[in-house]
Amino acid sequence: MDPRALLDDWLTSGLLRPSTIGRYQTQVDQWLTWCEHNRVHPYAAGLREVAAFSRDRLHPHLDGRPFNGPDDLARLAAESPDIAGTHDGYITAITGYYTAAHTRGLITGIPDLTELRSGLDRDPGPRHKLTPRERAVLLYCIGMWNSTNARWYRRDRLIAYLLLEGMRSGEIVRLDSRHLYPQPDGTTEVRAPDYDFEALGAQFVLDPITGAALDDYLTHRPRPAEGVHALILGQGGRPVVSRYPNMLIRQIAALHPILAQRQPPVTADAVAHTGLWDTPDASDG
């Protein structure tokens, strides 16, 4: 199927709201036009090409600074949250496009664009828990997140479940691999030390579903760098940055229209306030 025919097919599938269709039409059309001008076939594109597209788009807003990846996006989120929010919207639209391509058998995997998210939490007001329906869709998306989405998908699944346990992003990235205590009832106790204050940190008792994700991750955990004891590791066996859980949740949410179109957006903070089993307030949905 021609890439632009795919765009039309996806936008008329009946899964998207009219307001979303108009926004996605513009955003993905710009991406496809960029591909044509740069002689890139959209179905063969990945993180590198979308990063180049993003660099070209964001160039007027960087005040002459280079665009080299996550750190520059984090700075943009801090200095120009509106621009960062619009950028994240482009990543959501492009992810949705490639999810549709994968569903139709046009590509073998969905490009992992998590690193191209700003990590911006665009819900500065009252915390909006996910509704029961939204939480069910999120659990489905977490379960479907696999090697076609990301290399370290087991780590990413664990992060998502830890958020649903009520942990905040800063606590998750501080979890210590030396403070994991399996319990006879199938639960696991973990701690997130605060080394700045030489404190052991709050104790969390993980639900069996999160414990299963932890066990799965531990069998495939990257080799930690020397002296690193963080449980959640990224490139080179180093700890992930504190904004990564939010970047990840935004990317996972982009896989399903119910979550991708949600306003305010699905953020790590919203997921942490929802919980695994606590019923969200009726006023939230």
C-alpha positions in Angstrom: 0.0 0.0 0.0 1.3 3.5 -0.9 2.3 5.4 2.3 -0.2 8.2 1.6 -2.9 5.7 0.9 -2.1 4.1 4.2 -2.6 7.6 5.9 -6.0 8.0 4.3 -7.0 4.4 5.2 -5.9 4.9 8.8 -7.6 8.3 9.2 -10.9 7.0 7.8 -10.9 3.8 9.9 -13.5 5.2 12.3 -11.1 4.9 15.3 -10.2 8.6 15.5 -12.1 11.7 16.6 -12.7 14.4 13.9 -10.4 16.9 15.7 -7.7 14.2 15.9 -8.0 13.3 12.3 -7.3 16.9 11.2 -4.3 17.2 13.4 -2.8 13.8 12.4 -3.5 14.5 8.8 -1.3 17.6 8.9 1.4 16.1 11.1 1.9 12.9 9.2 1.6 14.6 5.9 4.5 16.8 6.9 6.5 13.7 7.8 5.7 12.0 4.5 6.6 15.1 2.6 9.9 15.3 4.4 10.6 11.7 3.5 9.9 12.4 -0.2 12.2 15.4 -0.2 15.0 13.4 1.5 14.5 10.3 -0.6 13.5 8.2 2.4 10.9 5.5 2.0 8.5 5.9 5.0 8.3 2.1 5.6 12.1 1.9 5.9 12.4 4.9 8.2 13.2 4.6 11.9 14.5 6.6 14.9 17.3 8.2 13.0 15.1 9.6 10.2 12.4 10.8 12.6 15.1 12.5 14.6 16.3 14.3 11.5 12.8 15.4 10.7 12.3 16.6 14.2 15.6 18.5 14.1 14.5 20.3 10.9 11.1 21.2 12.5 12.6 22.4 15.8 15.5 24.3 14.4 13.7 27.8 14.6 13.0 27.2 18.3 16.5 26.2 19.4 18.1 29.6 19.3 21.0 28.3 17.3 21.7 25.4 19.6 22.2 21.9 18.0 19.7 19.2 18.4 21.4 16.1 19.6 18.7 14.2 21.4 17.0 13.7 24.8 18.9 16.4 26.7 18.1 19.0 24.1 14.4 18.0 24.2 14.4 18.2 28.0 15.8 21.7 27.8 13.1 22.6 25.3 10.4 21.2 27.6 11.7 23.4 30.4 12.1 26.6 28.4 9.3 26.2 25.8 6.7 23.7 27.1 4.2 24.7 24.3 6.7 23.9 21.6 7.7 20.7 23.4 4.1 19.7 23.7 3.5 20.2 20.0 6.6 18.2 19.2 5.4 15.3 21.4 2.1 15.5 19.4 4.0 14.9 16.2 5.7 11.8 17.8 2.3 10.5 18.9 0.9 10.9 15.4 3.8 9.3 13.6 3.7 6.4 16.1 0.0 5.9 15.4 0.8 5.9 11.7 3.4 3.2 12.1 1.1 1.2 14.4 -1.5 1.2 11.6 1.2 0.1 9.1 2.3 -2.8 11.4 -1.3 -3.9 11.9 -1.8 -4.1 8.2 1.4 -6.1 7.7 3.3 -3.4 5.9 6.2 -3.3 8.3 7.7 -5.9 10.6 8.1 -3.6 13.7 7.0 -0.3 15.0 9.9 2.2 15.3 10.7 3.0 19.0 10.5 6.8 19.2 10.5 7.0 23.0 13.9 8.8 23.0 12.4 11.5 20.8 9.9 12.6 23.5 10.5 15.6 25.6 9.3 14.0 28.8 7.0 17.0 29.3 4.1 16.4 31.7 1.4 18.5 30.2 -1.1 18.0 33.1 0.0 20.7 35.6 -3.5 21.0 37.1 -5.5 18.6 39.2 -4.3 15.0 38.7 -6.7 13.0 36.4 -6.7 9.3 37.1 -7.3 7.0 34.2 -10.9 5.8 34.0 -11.4 2.0 34.4 -11.7 1.7 30.6 -8.5 3.7 30.0 -6.7 1.6 32.6 -7.8 -1.6 30.9 -6.5 -0.3 27.6 -3.2 0.7 29.2 -2.8 -2.8 30.7 -3.5 -4.2 27.2 -0.9 -1.9 25.7 1.7 -2.8 28.3 1.1 -6.5 27.6 1.5 -6.0 23.9 4.8 -3.9 24.3 7.4 -6.4 23.0 10.5 -6.7 20.9 8.8 -5.1 17.9 8.5 -1.9 20.0 11.8 -1.7 21.9 14.9 -3.6 22.6 14.5 -3.5 26.4 10.8 -4.1 26.4 10.9 -6.1 29.6 12.4 -3.2 31.4 9.8 -0.9 30.0 7.0 -3.2 31.0 8.3 -3.3 34.6 8.5 0.5 34.7 4.9 0.8 33.6 3.7 -1.7 36.3 5.8 0.1 38.9 4.0 3.3 38.0 0.7 1.5 38.5 1.9 0.5 41.9 1.9 4.2 42.8 5.6 4.9 42.4 6.8 8.2 41.0 9.3 8.4 38.3 12.1 9.6 40.6 11.5 6.6 42.9 11.6 4.1 40.1 14.9 5.3 38.7 16.4 5.1 42.3 15.3 1.5 43.0 18.3 -0.4 44.2 19.0 -4.0 43.0 20.3 -4.8 46.4 17.0 -4.1 48.1 14.7 -6.6 46.5 13.0 -8.9 49.0 10.7 -11.7 47.7 8.0 -12.7 50.2 6.3 -16.1 50.8 3.0 -14.8 49.6 4.3 -14.1 46.1 4.8 -10.4 46.6 8.1 -8.6 46.6 9.3 -5.7 48.8 11.5 -3.1 47.2 13.1 0.2 48.3 14.1 3.4 46.5 17.0 4.8 48.5 17.6 8.6 48.6 21.4 8.7 48.6 21.5 12.5 48.7 20.0 12.3 52.2 21.5 8.9 53.1 18.0 7.6 53.6 16.9 4.0 52.9 13.7 5.3 51.2 10.1 4.2 51.2 9.2 0.5 51.1 6.9 -0.7 48.4 5.2 -4.2 48.3 4.8 -5.2 44.7 1.7 -6.9 43.5 2.3 -10.4 42.0 1.8 -9.1 38.4 4.5 -6.5 39.0 6.7 -9.2 40.7 6.3 -11.4 37.6 7.4 -8.5 35.4 10.4 -7.9 37.7 11.4 -11.6 37.5 11.2 -11.5 33.7 13.3 -8.3 33.6 16.0 -9.7 36.0 16.7 -12.6 33.7 17.5 -10.2 30.8 18.8 -7.2 32.8 21.7 -5.4 31.1 25.1 -5.8 32.7 25.4 -2.9 35.1 28.4 -0.5 34.8 31.0 -0.7 37.5 29.6 0.6 40.8 26.1 0.9 39.5 23.4 -0.7 41.7 20.3 0.8 40.1 17.7 -1.8 39.2 16.4 0.0 36.1 19.3 0.3 33.6 19.7 2.0 30.2 22.4 2.2 27.6 25.8 1.1 28.8 24.4 -0.3 32.0 23.8 3.1 33.5 20.7 4.3 35.3 17.9 5.8 33.2 17.1 9.5 33.5 14.2 10.5 35.7 12.1 11.7 32.8 12.3 8.4 31.0 9.2 6.8 32.6 7.1 9.7 31.4 8.6 9.5 27.9 7.9 5.7 27.9 4.3 6.0 29.0 3.5 8.6 26.4 5.0 6.2 23.8 3.0 3.2 25.0 -0.2 5.3 25.1 0.4 6.3 21.5 -0.3 2.7 20.4 -4.0 2.9 21.0 -6.4 5.7 20.0 -8.3 5.7 23.3 -5.1 6.7 25.1 -3.4 8.6 22.3 -6.3 11.0 22.0 -6.9 11.5 25.7 -6.9 15.0 27.1 -5.1 15.7 29.3 -2.5 13.3 27.9 -1.6 10.0 29.7 1.5 10.8 31.7 3.5 8.8 34.2 2.0 10.9 37.0 -1.5 10.1 35.9 -0.7 6.4 35.8 0.9 6.5 39.3 -2.3 8.2 40.7 -4.5 5.5 39.1 -3.1 2.4 40.7 -3.4 -1.2 39.6 -6.7 -2.1 41.3 -8.1 1.0 43.1 -11.2 2.1 41.3 -10.7 5.6 39.9 -13.1 8.3 41.1 -16.4 8.4 39.3 -15.9 12.1 38.7 -12.8 11.3 36.6 -14.6 9.3 34.0 
